[in-house]
Amino acid sequence: MPHQFRQILEQIAKAKTPGPSATFSVYHLLRALELIAKNPIGRAQLAAKLKVGEGAVRTIISRLRNARLVTTSKAGCALTEKGLDLWKDYQSLLVKVEIGKNELTVANCSSAVLIKNCARKLKSGMEQRDAAVIAGARSATTIISRNGHLAIPSVSDNIARDFPRAAEQILSLLKPREEDAVVVASADSMEKAENGALAAAWTLLNCE
């Protein structure tokens, strides 16, 4: 994903505006882009799906519009050509799926995000877990694909052997390649699981 993609979304999320601080983060912007990319969507429906208040979604839409990423009409929000290009950049490095229960999940809802070619950026995995928990998840585990195996640093050098159900799901749903990373986040709702997985993934995209 180009540096421009990260910079644009970071700038939108951190923009200083009059009034109270924004009650959303980069992962809300990522999920908003995903929802808008599927079909034009109205403000109320977007707020409901993002689980944010009307004020927050109004700010999200305003900032995306000011960045020329979305347009608004009676049909709802839609991506501009620039927004579509940004969305393609997103899809070139991140793949998000809902994942079932396995040895690595601790709650009823879990989301997995594959981050392409970012395994080398992973250290202990604690930063990713902390980011996921702050975003609402109950836990998160980061897995890397290296030397033909899925591994969890300092935990397992071969999760197909140690956590076979998790390995089977990851391999079938995400098909990671060498040096890809995968975050599995669990939460009490799918929205929180997705937010947690995206927040953790963002820490890998953001480090050099």
C-alpha positions in Angstrom: 0.0 0.0 0.0 1.5 3.3 -1.0 2.7 5.7 1.7 0.1 8.1 0.3 -2.7 5.9 1.3 -1.6 5.8 4.9 -0.8 9.5 5.0 -4.2 10.5 3.6 -6.2 8.5 6.1 -3.9 9.5 9.0 -4.4 13.2 8.1 -8.2 12.7 7.9 -8.4 11.0 11.2 -6.1 13.5 13.0 -7.4 16.7 11.4 -8.0 19.5 13.9 -11.5 21.0 13.8 -13.5 23.3 16.1 -15.5 21.6 18.8 -15.1 18.3 20.6 -12.4 15.8 19.6 -13.3 13.3 17.0 -14.7 10.0 18.4 -13.4 7.8 15.6 -10.1 6.5 14.4 -8.4 5.2 11.2 -10.2 1.8 11.4 -13.5 3.6 11.3 -12.4 5.3 8.1 -11.3 2.0 6.7 -14.6 0.4 7.4 -16.5 3.4 6.1 -14.6 3.2 2.8 -15.4 -0.5 2.6 -19.1 0.1 3.2 -19.3 3.0 0.7 -17.4 1.0 -1.9 -20.1 -1.8 -1.8 -23.1 0.5 -2.5 -24.1 4.1 -2.0 -25.1 4.4 1.7 -26.9 7.1 3.7 -25.6 8.7 6.8 -28.0 7.0 9.3 -27.2 3.6 7.9 -23.5 4.3 7.9 -23.6 5.4 11.6 -25.5 2.2 12.5 -23.0 -0.1 10.8 -20.0 1.7 12.2 -21.6 1.9 15.7 -20.8 5.6 16.0 -23.0 8.6 16.8 -24.6 10.9 14.3 -22.1 13.6 15.0 -19.1 11.3 14.4 -20.5 10.0 11.1 -21.2 13.5 10.0 -17.6 14.4 10.6 -16.3 11.2 8.9 -18.4 12.0 5.8 -17.4 15.7 5.8 -13.7 14.8 6.0 -13.9 12.2 3.3 -15.7 14.6 1.1 -13.2 17.4 1.8 -10.4 14.9 0.8 -12.4 14.3 -2.4 -12.8 10.6 -1.6 -16.6 10.6 -1.5 -19.5 12.5 -3.0 -22.9 12.8 -1.4 -26.4 12.8 -3.0 -29.9 11.8 -2.2 -28.8 8.2 -2.9 -26.2 8.5 -0.2 -22.4 8.5 -0.1 -20.4 7.1 -3.1 -16.7 6.9 -3.8 -15.2 9.4 -6.2 -12.5 8.3 -8.8 -9.9 9.3 -6.2 -11.8 7.3 -3.6 -11.9 4.2 -5.8 -8.1 4.5 -6.4 -7.6 4.7 -2.7 -9.9 1.7 -2.2 -7.9 -0.3 -4.7 -4.7 0.5 -2.8 -6.4 -0.8 0.4 -7.4 -4.0 -1.3 -3.9 -4.5 -2.7 -2.5 -5.1 0.8 -5.4 -5.8 3.2 -7.9 -8.7 3.1 -10.5 -8.9 5.8 -12.8 -12.0 6.5 -15.0 -13.2 9.3 -13.5 -16.3 10.9 -15.1 -19.1 13.0 -14.1 -20.3 16.4 -10.7 -22.0 16.7 -7.9 -22.5 19.2 -6.9 -18.8 19.0 -10.3 -17.1 19.4 -11.7 -16.3 22.8 -15.1 -14.7 22.1 -18.2 -15.4 20.0 -17.2 -13.1 17.1 -13.8 -13.1 15.3 -12.3 -11.2 12.3 -9.1 -12.0 10.5 -7.1 -9.5 8.4 -4.3 -10.4 6.1 -1.5 -7.8 5.7 0.5 -8.6 2.6 4.3 -8.7 2.9 4.5 -7.3 6.4 5.7 -10.3 8.5 9.2 -8.7 8.8 7.6 -5.8 10.6 6.2 -7.9 13.4 8.1 -7.9 16.7 6.5 -9.6 19.7 2.9 -9.1 18.6 2.1 -7.1 21.8 1.7 -3.8 20.0 -0.9 -5.4 17.7 -2.8 -7.0 20.6 -2.8 -3.7 22.5 -4.1 -1.8 19.5 -6.9 -4.4 19.0 -8.0 -4.3 22.6 -8.1 -0.4 22.6 -10.3 -0.7 19.6 -12.8 -3.0 21.4 -11.5 -6.5 20.9 -11.0 -8.9 23.7 -7.9 -10.4 22.3 -5.7 -10.5 19.1 -3.1 -12.9 17.8 -0.7 -12.1 15.0 0.5 -14.9 12.7 3.2 -14.8 10.1 3.8 -17.0 7.0 7.5 -17.9 6.8 9.6 -20.8 5.5 6.4 -22.5 4.3 4.8 -22.5 7.7 2.3 -20.3 9.7 3.9 -19.3 13.0 3.3 -17.1 16.0 6.5 -15.6 17.2 7.6 -16.9 20.7 4.5 -19.2 20.8 4.6 -21.7 17.9 6.8 -22.1 14.8 4.1 -24.3 13.2 0.5 -23.6 14.0 -0.7 -26.3 11.6 0.8 -28.7 14.2 -0.1 -26.8 17.4 -3.4 -25.0 16.4 -4.7 -27.1 13.4 -8.2 -25.7 13.2 -6.9 -22.1 13.2 -4.3 -23.0 10.6 -7.0 -24.6 8.4 -9.3 -21.6 8.5 -6.5 -19.1 7.8 -5.1 -21.1 4.9 -8.5 -21.7 3.3 -10.0 -18.2 3.8 -6.9 -16.0 3.3 -4.3 -18.1 1.5 -1.3 -16.2 2.9 1.9 -16.2 1.0 5.5 -16.0 2.2 6.1 -13.0 4.5 2.4 -12.2 4.8 1.0 -11.5 8.3 -2.5 -12.3 9.6 -4.2 -10.8 12.7 -7.1 -12.7 14.3 -9.1 -10.6 16.7 -12.0 -11.7 18.9 -14.7 -9.6 20.5 -18.3 -9.7 21.7 -19.6 -8.3 18.5 -18.4 -8.5 14.9 -18.0 -4.7 14.7 -15.6 -4.7 17.6 -13.8 -7.8 16.2 -13.4 -6.0 12.8 -12.3 -2.8 14.4 -9.7 -4.7 16.5 -8.3 -6.6 13.6 -8.1 -3.4 11.5 -6.5 -1.4 14.3 -3.9 -4.2 14.8 -3.2 -4.4 11.0 -2.7 -0.7 10.8 0.2 -0.8 13.3 2.0 -3.1 10.9 1.2 -0.9 7.9 2.4 2.1 9.8 5.8 0.8 10.9 8.8 0.9 8.7 
